[in-house]
Amino acid sequence: MFEGLRVAVVVPAFREQAHIASVINTMPALVDHIIVVDDASPDGTSAAASAVQDPRTEVIRHEHNKGVGGAIVTGHRRALELEADVSVVMAGDGQMDPEHLPRLLYPLVHDGYAFAKANRFYSATSFAGMPKYRVIGNVLLTFMTKVASGYWNLVDPQNGYTAITREYLERLPLDRLAERYEFENDQLIWLNILNARAVDVAIPALYGSEVSNIRMPAVVPRIILLLCLGFWRRVWHKYVLWSFSAVALLLFTGSLLLAFGTAVGIWAMIASIGPKEASTGTWLLAVAPSLVGIQLLVQALVLDIQATPQ
């Protein structure tokens, strides 16, 4: 236990035969349950996990691959059955240092947070050695996730080293969460809808001989689509369905004005091709709604930032 709380660690694993035993062997004594979820690995991941013979360990094997999100959901469901007070996710590739687990749990126990996640990019040297395209990609993905999830205080959204309280795990719609690599982004969106307080914890990653299974050309479009749909889902639930607020009014009005001004502007440009030109009034009809729309959207953004669960 950790200060009286029963802790379960979910370990999603796919082709981790070489690393899974080390992950289990280095698990701190404070962990009550280790739930290894083998996501239909074609190698000996399950056998390697069972061979450790740690009495805290339970191995669950999927017959069909569900993706990392699907494996995590399976583990979370089992953690709830085991009546764990906190459910932690720690990857099976050994990149998440178990020595930092108490730091991840501390905000949940002492500061009243519902969700804590590791943040690899916590210093000026965190991006050292990383290719520029990955740095740019991480910055863009972080900003898009902030907009979609409403957690403007969080960075490194793809970091899967997380801890969540039983209360909020029970409230999460586990059957509706994304099952693949966009799981972390989708989870943040749902947590914000539930108004869960979330915090980043500075924890470095451990890089070794592990090989990533991520196929970026397939993953990136799915994440972008999920963030776009997730943003409007969050707006609908948080600012319309449960409490129609000024954010929704400003966002919808601003979007309509901007769309109208843009449409008129495009029409005016097309009409100006050739000897004829659009009138001053037409251009004003395009510019004025666009400027007002942008102003309303900025104000909606400010209110959304202020509404970040603290």
Buried (B, 14 or more C-beta within 10 A) or exposed (E): EBEEBBBBBBBBBBBBBBBBBBBBEEBEEBBBBBBBBBBBBEBBBBEBBBEBEBEBBBBBBBEEBBBBBBBBBBBBBBBBEBEBBBBBBBBBBBBBBBEBBEBBBBBBBEEEBBBBBBBBBBEEEBBEEEEEEEEEBBEEBBEBBBBBBBBBBBBBBBBBBBBBBBEBBEBBEBEEBBBBBBBBBBBBBBBBBBBBBBBBBBBBBBEEEBEEEEEEEEBBEBBBEBBEEBBEBBBEBBBBEEEEBEBBBBBBBBBEBBEBBBEBBEBBEEEBEEEEEBEEEBBEBBBEBBEBBBBBBEBBBEBBEEBBBE
